[in-house]
Amino acid sequence: LKAGGIAGVCVDLILFPLDTVKTRLQSPQGFRKSGGFRGIYAGVPSTAIGSFPNAAAFFITYENVKSVLHRGSSPYLSPATHMVAASLGEVVACLIRVPSEVIKQRAQVSPSSSTLRILSHTLYHEGVQGLYRGYKSTVLREIPFSLVQFPLWESLKDLWSWKQGHVVDSWQSAVCGAFAGGFAAAVTTPLDVAKTRIMLAKAGSSNASGNVVTALGGIWRTQGLSGLFAGVVPRMAAISLGGFIFLGTYEKTRQLLL
């Protein structure tokens, strides 16, 4: 819990400006109308509050499921074990992440409004279910992301450990995390764009229903391939750096605590 929470807070707060740029590039209003480079830390209170419990919930689930599935299983099944553990971890973590993400993204594209004002407006007009707008699309983004990132991260660590004859150091784990995160970020960007459009959609619009296929279809018809991969560069940069900080900090903190 401590290792995951500390890692989550470090990466989310350090890389928040890149996340804001990515969100504004993906916004239907466009980058400039969403604020451009102004108010780059808009929405940071939401992230600061949700970051620790979100990351802690993920790693508690991930490590426990992994340890249960590893018992008596063949080493050849390790990638499948990591996939299942990461997927379940994301489902649990999204219960905390999605409300934080909804408020954060709405603040990022409305830098003149405070986080508290956006929270009050969302609850007044949409109720608690408004905070979970995009839960399905977030899970549908995070599961494929984790299916790529975590088996790749674990495999790279195992390969590096085998090559040097001992378990990887925390900085080596961080390098593996950066590569795995960047690759996973690139291939799942269309799902991230769809999730952003759903969370930012006006109540009652077609995207507000939360249908990922409808959102992707609308983006493809209006903006084509470039629309589906909007914000791919800052997303890859943020998640590569994030993978380095997040997984490296997690490993280092875990080693210190254990």
Summary of the structure (lengths in Angstrom):
residues: 258
radius of gyration: 18.3
end to end distance: 12.2
largest distance: 58.6
contacts: 885
relative contact order: 0.14
helix: 80%
strand: 0%
